């Protein structure tokens, strides 16, 4: 199981959450495990993206594709990928 957490409170945070919901199934196919998305409301103006208690990105990527690339890169480094055809 992979935990993906978004921390923040503004429009950019909610955009990031929306994008994650959109690409969640693609991430699940690459990891062959369940993906748990969570939002932690805090006072940060800049959204933070965390995977398994490690901050992997700060801010909002340009689009969903770039977000997917950031996540896949980190999941590969953490050994979560079960498919290499990305």
MOPAC internal coordinates of N, CA, C and O (Angstrom, degrees):
PM7 1SCF
backbone

  N    0.0000 0     0.00 0     0.00 0    0    0    0
  C    1.4352 1     0.00 0     0.00 0    1    0    0
  C    1.5280 1   108.86 1     0.00 0    2    1    0
  O    1.2310 1   121.15 1   -45.98 1    3    2    1
  N    1.3349 1   115.41 1   134.02 1    3    2    1
  C    1.4602 1   121.03 1  -179.89 1    5    3    2
  C    1.5202 1   108.42 1  -112.72 1    6    5    3
  O    1.2310 1   120.76 1   -51.40 1    7    6    5
  N    1.3196 1   116.16 1   128.60 1    7    6    5
  C    1.4582 1   122.05 1   177.73 1    9    7    6
  C    1.5192 1   109.32 1  -100.65 1   10    9    7
  O    1.2310 1   120.57 1   -57.97 1   11   10    9
  N    1.3175 1   116.51 1   122.03 1   11   10    9
  C    1.4588 1   122.28 1   175.87 1   13   11   10
  C    1.5200 1   106.78 1  -115.29 1   14   13   11
  O    1.2310 1   120.87 1   -58.36 1   15   14   13
  N    1.3254 1   115.95 1   121.64 1   15   14   13
  C    1.4611 1   121.77 1  -175.52 1   17   15   14
  C    1.5232 1   109.15 1  -119.68 1   18   17   15
  O    1.2310 1   121.43 1   -43.94 1   19   18   17
  N    1.3281 1   114.86 1   136.06 1   19   18   17
  C    1.4612 1   121.48 1   173.14 1   21   19   18
  C    1.5177 1   106.84 1  -112.67 1   22   21   19
  O    1.2310 1   121.02 1   -52.41 1   23   22   21
  N    1.3317 1   115.65 1   127.59 1   23   22   21
  C    1.4619 1   121.07 1   178.40 1   25   23   22
  C    1.5200 1   108.76 1  -113.41 1   26   25   23
  O    1.2310 1   120.72 1   -46.79 1   27   26   25
  N    1.3130 1   116.23 1   133.21 1   27   26   25
  C    1.4569 1   121.26 1   178.46 1   29   27   26
  C    1.5106 1   110.89 1   152.69 1   30   29   27
  O    1.2310 1   121.22 1     4.03 1   31   30   29
  N    1.3484 1   115.27 1  -175.97 1   31   30   29
  C    1.4592 1   117.79 1  -173.99 1   33   31   30
  C    1.5246 1   115.13 1  -143.34 1   34   33   31
  O    1.2310 1   118.64 1  -179.90 1   35   34   33
  N    1.2994 1   120.20 1     0.10 1   35   34   33
  C    1.4588 1   119.49 1  -171.56 1   37   35   34
  C    1.5288 1   112.70 1  -112.06 1   38   37   35
  O    1.2310 1   121.27 1     8.62 1   39   38   37
  N    1.3215 1   115.17 1  -171.38 1   39   38   37
  C    1.4606 1   122.38 1  -178.97 1   41   39   38
  C    1.5258 1   111.70 1   -55.24 1   42   41   39
  O    1.2310 1   119.87 1   137.69 1   43   42   41
  N    1.3194 1   117.85 1   -42.31 1   43   42   41
  C    1.4644 1   121.34 1  -179.21 1   45   43   42
  C    1.5289 1   111.30 1   -63.25 1   46   45   43
  O    1.2310 1   120.87 1   142.87 1   47   46   45
  N    1.3200 1   115.93 1   -37.13 1   47   46   45
  C    1.4633 1   120.46 1   177.29 1   49   47   46
  C    1.5247 1   110.37 1   -61.53 1   50   49   47
  O    1.2310 1   120.72 1   133.52 1   51   50   49
  N    1.3162 1   116.24 1   -46.48 1   51   50   49
  C    1.4667 1   119.91 1  -178.11 1   53   51   50
  C    1.5272 1   111.84 1   -70.35 1   54   53   51
  O    1.2310 1   120.16 1   150.65 1   55   54   53
  N    1.3203 1   117.30 1   -29.35 1   55   54   53
  C    1.4626 1   120.61 1   173.23 1   57   55   54
  C    1.5254 1   109.74 1   -65.17 1   58   57   55
  O    1.2310 1   120.39 1   135.22 1   59   58   57
  N    1.3143 1   116.86 1   -44.78 1   59   58   57
  C    1.4666 1   121.91 1   178.31 1   61   59   58
  C    1.5360 1   110.76 1   -60.39 1   62   61   59
  O    1.2310 1   120.30 1   137.02 1   63   62   61
  N    1.3171 1   117.02 1   -42.98 1   63   62   61
  C    1.4662 1   121.11 1   178.01 1   65   63   62
  C    1.5252 1   110.40 1   -62.63 1   66   65   63
  O    1.2310 1   120.42 1   137.71 1   67   66   65
  N    1.3172 1   116.80 1   -42.29 1   67   66   65
  C    1.4667 1   121.15 1   178.74 1   69   67   66
  C    1.5240 1   110.59 1   -61.43 1   70   69   67
  O    1.2310 1   120.32 1   133.95 1   71   70   69
  N    1.3167 1   116.99 1   -46.05 1   71   70   69
  C    1.4648 1   120.88 1   178.82 1   73   71   70
  C    1.5221 1   111.25 1   -61.78 1   74   73   71
  O    1.2310 1   120.43 1   138.31 1   75   74   73
  N    1.3300 1   116.78 1   -41.69 1   75   74   73
  C    1.4684 1   120.36 1   178.98 1   77   75   74
  C    1.5241 1   111.10 1   -61.71 1   78   77   75
  O    1.2310 1   120.46 1   139.95 1   79   78   77
  N    1.3080 1   116.73 1   -40.05 1   79   78   77
  C    1.4617 1   120.19 1   177.26 1   81   79   78
  C    1.5234 1   110.58 1   -61.90 1   82   81   79
  O    1.2310 1   120.84 1   143.53 1   83   82   81
  N    1.3212 1   115.99 1   -36.47 1   83   82   81
  C    1.4629 1   121.94 1  -179.56 1   85   83   82
  C    1.5368 1   112.09 1   -68.08 1   86   85   83
  O    1.2310 1   120.23 1   140.88 1   87   86   85
  N    1.3463 1   117.17 1   -39.12 1   87   86   85
  C    1.4742 1   120.61 1  -175.14 1   89   87   86
  C    1.5254 1   113.10 1   -99.76 1   90   89   87
  O    1.2310 1   119.85 1  -178.24 1   91   90   89
  N    1.3220 1   117.89 1     1.76 1   91   90   89
  C    1.4692 1   121.85 1  -176.48 1   93   91   90
  C    1.5288 1   112.11 1   -54.89 1   94   93   91
  O    1.2310 1   119.67 1   136.28 1   95   94   93
  N    1.3209 1   118.23 1   -43.72 1   95   94   93
  C    1.4661 1   120.54 1  -178.29 1   97   95   94
  C    1.5306 1   111.93 1   -65.19 1   98   97   95
  O    1.2310 1   120.36 1   144.42 1   99   98   97
  N    1.3310 1   116.92 1   -35.58 1   99   98   97
  C    1.4735 1   120.03 1   176.92 1  101   99   98
  C    1.5259 1   110.50 1   -64.83 1  102  101   99
  O    1.2310 1   120.71 1   138.69 1  103  102  101
  N    1.3165 1   116.25 1   -41.31 1  103  102  101
  C    1.4695 1   120.82 1   178.84 1  105  103  102
  C    1.5239 1   109.58 1   -64.36 1  106  105  103
  O    1.2310 1   120.69 1   137.96 1  107  106  105
  N    1.3295 1   116.29 1   -42.04 1  107  106  105
  C    1.4646 1   120.51 1   179.56 1  109  107  106
  C    1.5302 1   111.14 1   -61.30 1  110  109  107
  O    1.2310 1   120.09 1   139.79 1  111  110  109
  N    1.3346 1   117.44 1   -40.21 1  111  110  109
  C    1.4625 1   120.90 1   178.25 1  113  111  110
  C    1.5213 1   112.03 1   -63.83 1  114  113  111
  O    1.2310 1   120.26 1   144.27 1  115  114  113
  N    1.3273 1   117.10 1   -35.73 1  115  114  113
  C    1.4669 1   120.69 1  -179.01 1  117  115  114
  C    1.5282 1   112.81 1   -77.23 1  118  117  115
  O    1.2310 1   120.53 1   152.12 1  119  118  117
  N    1.3278 1   116.60 1   -27.88 1  119  118  117
  C    1.4626 1   119.74 1  -177.21 1  121  119  118
  C    1.5228 1   113.05 1  -100.15 1  122  121  119
  O    1.2310 1   120.30 1   163.90 1  123  122  121
  N    1.3314 1   117.02 1   -16.10 1  123  122  121
  C    1.4699 1   121.83 1  -178.19 1  125  123  122
  C    1.5216 1   111.78 1    55.82 1  126  125  123
  O    1.2310 1   120.66 1  -144.82 1  127  126  125
  N    1.3115 1   116.35 1    35.18 1  127  126  125
  C    1.4568 1   121.89 1   177.41 1  129  127  126
  C    1.5171 1   108.91 1  -147.67 1  130  129  127
  O    1.2310 1   120.74 1   -10.88 1  131  130  129
  N    1.3188 1   116.19 1   169.12 1  131  130  129
  C    1.4569 1   120.77 1   178.56 1  133  131  130
  C    1.5195 1   110.88 1   -71.88 1  134  133  131
  O    1.2310 1   121.17 1   -34.47 1  135  134  133
  N    1.3191 1   115.37 1   145.53 1  135  134  133
  C    1.4583 1   122.62 1   177.48 1  137  135  134
  C    1.5267 1   107.26 1  -113.86 1  138  137  135
  O    1.2310 1   120.71 1   -54.95 1  139  138  137
  N    1.3112 1   116.24 1   125.05 1  139  138  137
  C    1.4514 1   121.84 1   178.05 1  141  139  138
  C    1.5244 1   107.86 1  -109.00 1  142  141  139
  O    1.2310 1   120.74 1   -61.66 1  143  142  141
  N    1.3348 1   116.19 1   118.34 1  143  142  141
  C    1.4593 1   121.58 1   177.11 1  145  143  142
  C    1.5210 1   109.08 1   -98.80 1  146  145  143
  O    1.2310 1   121.17 1   -43.42 1  147  146  145
  N    1.3204 1   115.37 1   136.58 1  147  146  145
  C    1.4576 1   119.86 1  -179.45 1  149  147  146
  C    1.5194 1   109.53 1  -140.88 1  150  149  147
  O    1.2310 1   120.81 1   -36.98 1  151  150  149
  N    1.3346 1   116.06 1   143.02 1  151  150  149
  C    1.4588 1   121.73 1   175.41 1  153  151  150
  C    1.5196 1   108.46 1  -112.76 1  154  153  151
  O    1.2310 1   120.94 1   -51.21 1  155  154  153
  N    1.3256 1   115.80 1   128.79 1  155  154  153
  C    1.4600 1   121.92 1   175.28 1  157  155  154
  C    1.5170 1   106.87 1  -112.37 1  158  157  155
  O    1.2310 1   121.08 1   -68.05 1  159  158  157
  N    1.3152 1   115.55 1   111.95 1  159  158  157
  C    1.4631 1   121.12 1   179.89 1  161  159  158
  C    1.5244 1   108.84 1   -78.17 1  162  161  159
  O    1.2310 1   120.87 1   -58.78 1  163  162  161
  N    1.3343 1   115.94 1   121.22 1  163  162  161
  C    1.4606 1   120.22 1   176.11 1  165  163  162
  C    1.5300 1   108.56 1  -142.00 1  166  165  163
  O    1.2310 1   120.15 1     7.34 1  167  166  165
  N    1.3024 1   117.32 1  -172.66 1  167  166  165
  C    1.4695 1   121.30 1  -175.10 1  169  167  166
  C    1.5202 1   114.09 1   -89.06 1  170  169  167
  O    1.2310 1   119.53 1  -172.66 1  171  170  169
  N    1.3252 1   118.51 1     7.34 1  171  170  169
  C    1.4607 1   120.78 1  -179.51 1  173  171  170
  C    1.5216 1   110.88 1   -68.83 1  174  173  171
  O    1.2310 1   120.47 1   -48.31 1  175  174  173
  N    1.3131 1   116.71 1   131.69 1  175  174  173
  C    1.4640 1   121.61 1   175.30 1  177  175  174
  C    1.5251 1   111.11 1   -79.92 1  178  177  175
  O    1.2310 1   120.77 1   151.96 1  179  178  177
  N    1.3222 1   116.12 1   -28.04 1  179  178  177
  C    1.4675 1   121.46 1   179.60 1  181  179  178
  C    1.5247 1   107.80 1  -102.60 1  182  181  179
  O    1.2310 1   120.13 1   -56.86 1  183  182  181
  N    1.3478 1   117.35 1   123.14 1  183  182  181
  C    1.4657 1   118.86 1  -179.35 1  185  183  182
  C    1.5277 1   112.13 1   -65.36 1  186  185  183
  O    1.2310 1   121.22 1   -32.22 1  187  186  185
  N    1.3137 1   115.27 1   147.78 1  187  186  185
  C    1.4628 1   122.44 1   176.95 1  189  187  186
  C    1.5166 1   108.75 1  -120.33 1  190  189  187
  O    1.2310 1   120.69 1   -39.10 1  191  190  189
  N    1.3221 1   116.29 1   140.90 1  191  190  189
  C    1.4575 1   122.59 1   177.96 1  193  191  190
  C    1.5201 1   108.21 1  -112.91 1  194  193  191
  O    1.2310 1   120.66 1   -53.43 1  195  194  193
  N    1.3226 1   116.34 1   126.57 1  195  194  193
  C    1.4585 1   123.00 1  -177.03 1  197  195  194
  C    1.5169 1   110.13 1  -123.36 1  198  197  195
  O    1.2310 1   120.59 1   -38.38 1  199  198  197
  N    1.3167 1   116.47 1   141.62 1  199  198  197
  C    1.4585 1   121.98 1   170.78 1  201  199  198
  C    1.5225 1   107.21 1  -127.04 1  202  201  199
  O    1.2310 1   121.17 1   -57.53 1  203  202  201
  N    1.3178 1   115.37 1   122.47 1  203  202  201
  C    1.4719 1   121.91 1   179.71 1  205  203  202
  C    1.5247 1   112.16 1    47.71 1  206  205  203
  O    1.2310 1   120.61 1  -125.85 1  207  206  205
  N    1.3099 1   116.43 1    54.15 1  207  206  205
  C    1.4705 1   124.06 1   175.67 1  209  207  206
  C    1.5243 1   114.35 1    65.88 1  210  209  207
  O    1.2310 1   119.69 1  -159.63 1  211  210  209
  N    1.3129 1   118.19 1    20.37 1  211  210  209
  C    1.4586 1   121.96 1   176.78 1  213  211  210
  C    1.5225 1   109.19 1  -125.20 1  214  213  211
  O    1.2310 1   120.41 1   -56.74 1  215  214  213
  N    1.3331 1   116.82 1   123.26 1  215  214  213
  C    1.4591 1   120.49 1   179.07 1  217  215  214
  C    1.5232 1   108.74 1   -70.87 1  218  217  215
  O    1.2310 1   120.68 1   -55.65 1  219  218  217
  N    1.3342 1   116.31 1   124.35 1  219  218  217
  C    1.4600 1   119.71 1  -177.76 1  221  219  218
  C    1.5237 1   112.92 1  -113.15 1  222  221  219
  O    1.2310 1   120.03 1   164.63 1  223  222  221
  N    1.3349 1   117.55 1   -15.37 1  223  222  221
  C    1.4636 1   119.25 1  -178.28 1  225  223  222
  C    1.5154 1   109.06 1  -159.59 1  226  225  223
  O    1.2310 1   121.65 1   -33.93 1  227  226  225
  N    1.3207 1   114.44 1   146.07 1  227  226  225
  C    1.4520 1   120.88 1   176.58 1  229  227  226
  C    1.5205 1   107.64 1  -129.80 1  230  229  227
  O    1.2310 1   120.35 1   -53.51 1  231  230  229
  N    1.3221 1   116.94 1   126.49 1  231  230  229
  C    1.4557 1   121.66 1  -178.26 1  233  231  230
  C    1.5193 1   110.74 1   109.76 1  234  233  231
  O    1.2310 1   121.23 1    16.20 1  235  234  233
  N    1.3265 1   115.26 1  -163.80 1  235  234  233
  C    1.4513 1   121.60 1  -179.43 1  237  235  234
  C    1.5268 1   108.85 1  -122.62 1  238  237  235
  O    1.2310 1   119.72 1   -61.05 1  239  238  237
  N    1.3370 1   118.14 1   118.95 1  239  238  237
  C    1.4676 1   119.62 1   176.77 1  241  239  238
  C    1.5331 1   110.32 1   -60.59 1  242  241  239
  O    1.2310 1   120.47 1   -12.62 1  243  242  241
  N    1.3065 1   116.71 1   167.38 1  243  242  241
  C    1.4683 1   120.91 1  -177.88 1  245  243  242
  C    1.5247 1   112.85 1   -66.02 1  246  245  243
  O    1.2310 1   120.18 1   149.34 1  247  246  245
  N    1.3354 1   117.26 1   -30.66 1  247  246  245
  C    1.4652 1   120.40 1  -177.12 1  249  247  246
  C    1.5264 1   109.85 1  -162.73 1  250  249  247
  O    1.2310 1   121.27 1    -3.22 1  251  250  249
  N    1.3444 1   115.17 1   176.78 1  251  250  249
  C    1.4638 1   120.40 1  -178.06 1  253  251  250
  C    1.5304 1   112.31 1   -63.28 1  254  253  251
  O    1.2310 1   120.76 1   144.89 1  255  254  253
  N    1.3308 1   116.16 1   -35.11 1  255  254  253
  C    1.4630 1   120.22 1   179.74 1  257  255  254
  C    1.5175 1   112.40 1   -63.36 1  258  257  255
  O    1.2310 1   120.80 1   137.36 1  259  258  257
  N    1.3169 1   116.08 1   -42.64 1  259  258  257
  C    1.4673 1   119.60 1   177.75 1  261  259  258
  C    1.5286 1   110.22 1   -66.56 1  262  261  259
  O    1.2310 1   120.30 1   141.82 1  263  262  261
  N    1.3174 1   117.03 1   -38.18 1  263  262  261
  C    1.4642 1   120.49 1   176.52 1  265  263  262
  C    1.5253 1   110.37 1   -60.64 1  266  265  263
  O    1.2310 1   120.60 1   135.58 1  267  266  265
  N    1.3126 1   116.46 1   -44.42 1  267  266  265
  C    1.4626 1   120.60 1   178.58 1  269  267  266
  C    1.5258 1   110.91 1   -60.80 1  270  269  267
  O    1.2310 1   119.89 1   137.89 1  271  270  269
  N    1.3213 1   117.81 1   -42.11 1  271  270  269
  C    1.4694 1   121.58 1   178.57 1  273  271  270
  C    1.5249 1   111.29 1   -61.43 1  274  273  271
  O    1.2310 1   120.33 1   136.76 1  275  274  273
  N    1.3277 1   116.98 1   -43.24 1  275  274  273
  C    1.4703 1   121.10 1   179.40 1  277  275  274
  C    1.5295 1   110.08 1   -61.09 1  278  277  275
  O    1.2310 1   121.02 1   134.63 1  279  278  277
  N    1.3174 1   115.65 1   -45.37 1  279  278  277
  C    1.4659 1   120.47 1  -177.54 1  281  279  278
  C    1.5258 1   111.34 1   -68.43 1  282  281  279
  O    1.2310 1   120.22 1   134.91 1  283  282  281
  N    1.3259 1   117.19 1   -45.09 1  283  282  281
  C    1.4681 1   120.55 1  -179.10 1  285  283  282
  C    1.5270 1   110.60 1   -62.89 1  286  285  283
  O    1.2310 1   120.07 1   139.04 1  287  286  285
  N    1.3202 1   117.47 1   -40.96 1  287  286  285
  C    1.4583 1   120.99 1   177.84 1  289  287  286
  C    1.5341 1   110.38 1   -57.73 1  290  289  287
  O    1.2310 1   120.72 1   133.26 1  291  290  289
  N    1.3346 1   116.23 1   -46.74 1  291  290  289
  C    1.4632 1   119.48 1  -178.08 1  293  291  290
  C    1.5294 1   111.33 1   -69.43 1  294  293  291
  O    1.2310 1   120.31 1   139.43 1  295  294  293
  N    1.3300 1   117.01 1   -40.57 1  295  294  293
  C    1.4618 1   119.78 1   178.43 1  297  295  294
  C    1.5287 1   111.18 1   -62.97 1  298  297  295
  O    1.2310 1   120.58 1   143.86 1  299  298  297
  N    1.3263 1   116.50 1   -36.14 1  299  298  297
  C    1.4735 1   120.66 1   175.94 1  301  299  298
  C    1.5265 1   110.40 1   -62.65 1  302  301  299
  O    1.2310 1   120.42 1   134.39 1  303  302  301
  N    1.3250 1   116.80 1   -45.61 1  303  302  301
  C    1.4653 1   120.77 1   179.64 1  305  303  302
  C    1.5299 1   112.07 1   -64.24 1  306  305  303
  O    1.2310 1   120.80 1   148.70 1  307  306  305
  N    1.3342 1   116.07 1   -31.30 1  307  306  305
  C    1.4667 1   120.39 1   179.76 1  309  307  306
  C    1.5204 1   112.73 1   -85.12 1  310  309  307
  O    1.2310 1   120.00 1   174.85 1  311  310  309
  N    1.3331 1   117.61 1    -5.15 1  311  310  309
  C    1.4551 1   121.34 1   177.46 1  313  311  310
  C    1.5222 1   114.71 1    81.20 1  314  313  311
  O    1.2310 1   120.09 1  -157.98 1  315  314  313
  N    1.3158 1   117.44 1    22.02 1  315  314  313
  C    1.4594 1   120.87 1  -177.80 1  317  315  314
  C    1.5272 1   114.18 1   -88.36 1  318  317  315
  O    1.2310 1   119.28 1   163.44 1  319  318  317
  N    1.3160 1   118.98 1   -16.56 1  319  318  317
  C    1.4576 1   119.55 1  -174.17 1  321  319  318
  C    1.5201 1   111.06 1   -75.11 1  322  321  319
  O    1.2310 1   121.02 1   -44.66 1  323  322  321
  N    1.3303 1   115.65 1   135.34 1  323  322  321
  C    1.4663 1   120.21 1   175.85 1  325  323  322
  C    1.5254 1   109.85 1  -107.27 1  326  325  323
  O    1.2310 1   120.92 1   172.95 1  327  326  325
  N    1.3318 1   115.85 1    -7.05 1  327  326  325
  C    1.4749 1   121.23 1   178.06 1  329  327  326
  C    1.5172 1   108.06 1  -128.23 1  330  329  327
  O    1.2310 1   120.88 1   -36.85 1  331  330  329
  N    1.2980 1   115.92 1   143.15 1  331  330  329
  C    1.4551 1   121.42 1   179.95 1  333  331  330
  C    1.5191 1   112.71 1  -111.52 1  334  333  331
  O    1.2310 1   120.23 1  -172.51 1  335  334  333
  N    1.3288 1   117.17 1     7.49 1  335  334  333
  C    1.4701 1   120.23 1  -175.39 1  337  335  334
  C    1.5297 1   112.73 1   -94.11 1  338  337  335
  O    1.2310 1   121.53 1  -134.27 1  339  338  337
  N    1.3067 1   114.68 1    45.73 1  339  338  337
  C    1.4542 1   119.02 1   177.93 1  341  339  338
  C    1.4798 1   107.18 1  -106.34 1  342  341  339
  O    1.2310 1   120.10 1   180.00 1  343  342  341

